[in-house]
Amino acid sequence: MKIKDRIALYFTLISTSMLFAVLCTVYFTFMKFLEADFFERLTDRTMVTAKLYLEADEISRDALNTVRHKYLQKLNGEVIRIYDNENRATFIGDSAQYWTNSTIDEVRKKGRLKYTDGQRQVVGIYYKDNQGDFVILVSADDQGSHNRLAKLLKIMIFVFILISLIVLLLSRWVAQKMLKPLQKFMLEVKQASSQNMEFRVEENHNKDEINLIAQSFNLLMEELEQAFILQKTFVSNASHELRTPVTRIMMTAELALSKERDQPAYQKVIGSMLEDAEKMDHIITGLVALAKMDLELINSKLVPIRLDHLILKIQSEWKSQKNLDLKVTYQNPVDPKPEILANAVLLQIALDNIISNAFKFSENQQVNINIKASENDFLIHITDSGKGIPAGEEENIFKPFYTHAADFGLQGEGMGLYMVQKIIDLLKGKIAVNNLEQGGCTFTIILTKI
C-alpha cells in the first residue's frame, strides 16, 4: 500500500472512530434524556391521579373517570392503579391484580419507585390522605421516544457513512497534497546518474522532513561527485603520465633486441630503461600522494587555529630535523589572538611544500617568512634566494606533474605546488608567486581572519 493510501486510511479510521464515539454519546445521552422525561411525565400522572381521586371527595367515581379520560391525554399502553393499605385496588378496578404485592409494598417502603419493565416504564408513589394511605402506580410504553430514537439512529447511520466517505476523500486529497514535494523529490532523484554527478535536487525554505531528506541527498551527491572526480583524475593522470615512460621502455627494449650488441651497449640500454623505471616510480608516488591528498581534502574539517603557533611549530621542526635556517618576521604587530579557519595538518603540508621548494632551489640557503596582518586577512610571504621561476611559467607551476627540477639537476615529481594550491583553495584563500629582481622568488598566501 502506498504511503498516500496509508495516510488516508489512518486519518479516516481516527476521524471516523472519533465521530462514532461522538454519535454514540449523543444517542445514549438523548435516550437517557427521553427516558428521564417520560419518568417525569409518569410522575406527574401519578400526582394528577392522586389529586383527582383522593382529594376530590365530593365527586363520584364515575365522574372522576369521565374527567380523567376527557382531560388527561392517554399514554400508549397506559395503566393506572390505586391500592389501599391492604393492597386492594380502589377507585380503578383491577380484577387481574396488575402489580404484585411485593411491588406495592416496595413502593410503600421507599415512598417513590421508578423502574423499567421491558419497553414499559413504571412509576409508583406512596400517598397519604385523610381517607387513608394509598399506593399509586402508573405504567406506559413511551412509543413516541422509541420512534424518535429509531429515526435518530437512522439519521446518525446515514451521517456517519456520508461523513466517513467525505473524510476518506478529503484525507486522500490532503495526503496527496502533503506528499507532492516527496513525489517531486523522487522524480528529481531519478535524474541523478554517473553521467550527471553534478545534479542536485531543489531545496526549499521549509524545515520539514522532506527538505531534510533533500539536503542529505545533496550532501551525499557532493561526496559521490568528489569520489568520481578523484577516480577520474587518478585514472586520467595515470594513463597520461605513465604512457610516455612505458612506451620509451618498450621501444628501447625492442631496439636492443633487434640485433646482437656488445655488453656496453646492453648496459647502456638497461641503464636507460632503469632511468625510465625510476621516473615511473616517481610518477606513481606522485599519483598516490595526489589521491591521498584529494581524499583528505574531501574529508577535511575546518576549525579555528592560531596562525602564529603553527608558524612557530614549522620553524622549530625545520631547525631541529634538518638544521635549516627558517627566519620568521612580523611586519606589524600581530593580533592578540591571530586565528584563521583552517585544517592545521593540511595547512602545514602546504607551507612545508613551499618551504621545501625554497630550500631545494636555493641550495639550502636561508628562507624568510614574513607575516603581515591587514584589516581582514593575513598575508604570508615566503621568500627564497634561488634562481627564480622561468618567465611566463608562473601559472604552470601549479599544474600537476609540471616541474623544471631536472633543468637544475634536481629531482621532483611536480606535485608539491599542485597540492599547495588545492589546499589553499579549500581554505578559501589565495596564492600567488613573483620573481625578485635580485634572484629568487616570493610566494604570497592570503588567508582570511575569523
N, C-alpha and C positions, 0 to 999 in steps of 0.2 A: 504494500500500500504506500502510495506517495505521501510525502510529508504534508502536502496541502490537504489531502483527504483525511489524514490522521488528525490534523489540527481542527478541521471542520467537524469531524466525528466527536473528538473530545469536547470541543466547545459546545456542540449540540447536546451531548449527554449531560454535561454540567448544567447548561441552561434549562433543559427540559426537566432534569431532576429537581432543580430549584422551583421551577414552575409547578411541577407535580406536587411538591410539598406545600406551596402556597395555596394551590387549588384545594388540596385535601384539608388544609387548615380552615379555609373559608367554608368549605362544605360542612365539616363537622361542627364548626362554630355556629353556622346558620341552623344546622339541625338541632343543636342544643338550645339555641335561642327560640326556635319554634316549639320545641318540647316544653321549655320553661314557660313560654307564653300560653300554651294550651293548659298547662297545670294551673296558671293564674286564672284562666277563664273557667276552669272547672271549680277552682276555689271560690270564685265569685258566684258560680252557680249554686254551690252549697250554701253560701251565705244568703243569697236571694231566696232559696228554698226554705231556709230557716225562718226568714222574716215572713214569708207568705204563709207558711203552715203553722208555725209555732207562735208568732206574735199576733197574727190576725185571729184572735179567739172568737170574735163575734161572727165570722164568715163561715158558712158551711163548707164541708169538704168538697162537694161537687162544684161549688162556686170557686173555690180555690183552684181546683183542677182546670176549670174553664179559664180563669185568669192566667194560670201558668202557661197553658197551651196557646193562649191568644197573644200574650205579650213577651214571652221568652222564646227566642229562636231555638228550635230543637237542634241539638248537635247530632252528628252522624252516629247512629247506634247508641244514643244516649240512654242511660239507665240511672234513675234516681231512687234511692230508698232512704226511709227514715225509720230507725229502730229505737224502741224504748229501752228502759233499763233491764228488761227481761229478754232483750234481743228479738223482740217481735216487731214485724213491720207494722207501721201505723201511718195514717193519712194516705199512704200509697200502698196498694195491695202488693203482696209478694208471696204468692202461693208456692213458688218453687224455691223460696229461701235463696235469693240470688247470691248473697255473700254468706260465708260460713261464720259460725260463732267465734272462731279464733280470730278472723279478720276484724269482726266488730269489737271484740274485747281488746285487740291491739290498738284500735283507734281510741277506745275509751281510756286505755292505759297511757298512750302517748299524747293524746289530745289532738294531734293532727297527723295525718298519714298521706304520703304520696308514693305511688309506685306504678310500674308499668307491667301490664299483663298481656304479653304478646304485642299486638299492634294497638291495644287499648291502654289508655291512661286512667288511673283511678285516684281520686282524692277523697279523703274522709276526714270529718271534724267531729269533735265531741262538743255538744251544745247544751248548756244548762238553761232551763226555762222554768217559769213558775208552775208549769204543768208537769215538770219532771226533767230528767236528764236523758238526752237523745243523742244518737249517733246518726249522722247524715253521710251517706256515701253516694258519690257521683262517678259514673264511668262513661267514656265515649271514645270513639275512634276518630283521631284527627286526620281524616282523609284529605282535607284541604292541604295540610302541611306535607303529607306524603306526596300529593300531586306536585306541589311546588318543588319539593326536593328531587323528584324524578325529572322534572323539567330542568332544574338547575344542573343536575348531573349530566343530562344530555348536552346542555349548553357548554358545560365545562369540558366534556369529552371533545366536542367539536372545536372549542377554542384551543384545547391542548394540542390536538392534531394540527390545526391551522398554524398555530404559533411555532410548533416543532418544525414544520416544513419551512416556514419563513426563516427561522433561526438557522436551519441547515443551509438554506440557500445563501443567507447573509454571511454565515461563517465561512462558506466556501469562497465567497467574494472577498471577504476580509483576508482569509489565508492567502488567496492568490495575490492580493494587493501587498501583503506583508512580504511574500516570498518573491515578488517581482525583482527586487535587487539581486536576490540569490540566483534567479534564473538568468539575469543579465550577466552576473559574475561567471556562471557556468558556461555561457556562450562565449564570453571573452577568454576563459581559460582554454577552451578548445583551439584557440588561435595560436597558443604557445607551442613551439616545436624546436627541434635542434637547429633549424634554419632561421628561427625567429627568436633568438635568445634575448634580444633587447626589448621584447614585448613586456609591457606592464599593464595590469588591469587598472581600471579607473577607481580612484579612492574619493569618497565623498567626505563631507564635513561632519556627518553624524558619528556619534560614538557608540554605534550599535555593534552587534557581534559580526554582522556581515562585513562591515568596514574593517574590523579587526582581522577577519579572515583575509580580506583583500590586502591589508598591509603585510600580514605574514607571508602571503603568496608572493608579493613583490620582493620581500626580503629574500625569500628562497630563490626567486628568479635572478636576483642580483648575484647571489653566491654561485648559482649554477652558471651564470654568464661568465663570471670571473674564472670558474673552473674550466669552462670551454675555451675561454681566451688563453688561459695558461696552457692547456693541452695543445691548442693550435699553434701558439707561439713556440712551444718547445719543439713540436714536430717540424714547423717551418724552419726554425733556426737550425735544428739538427740536420735536416735534409740539405739546407743551403750551405752550411759551413763544413759539413763533413764530406760533401760530394767532391770538392776540389782535392783534398789530400788523398782520398781513396782512389780517385781517378789517376792522380800522379803516381801513387804506389803501383797500381795495375800497369800503367804504361811503362814505368821503369822496369818492372818485373818482366813484362813481355819483351821489351827491348833487350834485356840481359839474356833472355832465353832464345833470342832469335838466332844466335850463333855462339860458337865457342869463344871464350875470352880467358885472359890470363887472370891470375889471382888478384893483382892490384885492381883490375877493372871490376872484378866481382866485389872486392872490398869497398870500392867507391860506390857501386850500386847499392850494396847493403847499407852503407852509411847514409846515402840519400833516402833510402826507404825508412831508416831509423829516424831521420830528421822529420819526415812526414808523419811517422807514427807518434813521435813526441808532440808534434803540432796537433794531431788528432786527440792526444791525451789532454792537452791544454784546452782544446775546444770542448771536449766532454766535461772537463772540470768546470769550465765557464757555464756550460748549459745547465749542469746540475746546480751550480750556485744560483743561476738566474731563476730556475724553477723553485728552488728553496726560498729565494728572496720574494718571488711573486706570492708564494703561499703564505709567507709571514706578513706580507702587505695586506693580503685578503683578511687574515685573522687578527690583525693588529688592533689594539685598543689605545686610544689617545687619552692621556691623563696629564694633569699639571705637573711639570718638573721644573727644578731650579737650573737655569742655564749655567750659572757660574759654578755650581757644584759639578755639573757634567764636564765642563771645560777643564776644571781642576783635576778631575779624575783622569781625563785623557792625557793631560800634560804629565801627570805622575806616572802613568803606565808607559808612555814613550820613553821617559827618562829612566825608569827602573828596569824595563825589559830590554830595551835596545840601546840605551845610553845615547839617545839623540836629543839635540837641543831644540825644544819647542818653547818659544817665547810667547807669553800671553800678556797683552796690554789692554787697557780700557781707555778709550778716547775721552770719555766724560764719565762722571760718577754714575755707577750702576744703581738701579733702583734698589731699595732695601730688600725687596723680595722679587728678583727678576724671574718670573715664571712664564713658561710657554706651554701650549697644549701639544704634547708630542708623545711618541713612544721612545723611551730612553735608549733601549737597545738598538733600534733601527737608526735613530739619530746619531748614535756613536759610530755605527757602521759607516754611515755616510761621511762623517767628519774624518774617521780613520782612513777611509779610501782616498779622500782628497789629500790628507797629510802624508799618506804613504807615497802617492804620486809625487808630491812636492819634494820629499826626501830623495826619492829614486831619481828624479830628473835633475836634481841639484847636487847629486853626489854626496848626499847626507849632510849638506850644509844646513845652517840654522833656518828654521821655518818660523815665520811670525804669524801670530793670530791676534788680530785687533778687533775688539768688540765695541760697537757704538750703539747707544740707546737713543732712538728717536721717540717721538710722542706715542706712536702706536706700534713700532717694530723694533726688533733687534737686528743689527747688521753685523754679520760675522765675516771678516776679511781674512783669508788665508793666503799668505804671500810666500813665494819661494824665490830663489836666486838662480834658477836653472836657465835653460836656453829658450824658454818660451814655447808658444804654440805656433806652428806654421801659419802664415797669413791665409785667411779665408777658411780655416779649419775649425774656428771656434764653435760652430754649431754641430759639426760632425763628431766631435769628441764625445758627445753624449749618446751616440748611437751604439747599439750592441756590436761587439766584435771589431770595433774600429780602434786601431792603435798604430802609433808611429814609434813604438818602443824599439823595434828592430833597427830603425834608422840611427838610433843612438847606441846600438849594441846591447840593448836591454831586452828582457822578456816581459810579455804581458798578453793577456787574453782579450783585452778591450772590453771588459765587463764592469770594471770598477766605477767609472763615471756614469755609465748607464744605470747602474743600481743607485747611485747617488741621486740622479735626477728623479727616479721613481719614488725614492723615499721623500725627497723634498716636496714633490707633487702631492704625496699622501698627506704631508703635514700642512698642505695649503700654503707653502712658501714659494720662494723664487730663488733661482741660482743663475749666476752669470760669470763670465770669465773675461779678463782683459790682460793683454800683454803689457809689460812695463818697458819703458824706453831703455833703461839700464840693464835689461835682461830679466828673465823670469816672468812670472805671471801671477795674477791675483784672482782667486775665486771668491765671489761675494754671495753669501747666503742671507736671505731676508726671511725672518720668522716673526709672526705676529705675537704681540703680547696678549696675555689674558686680561 
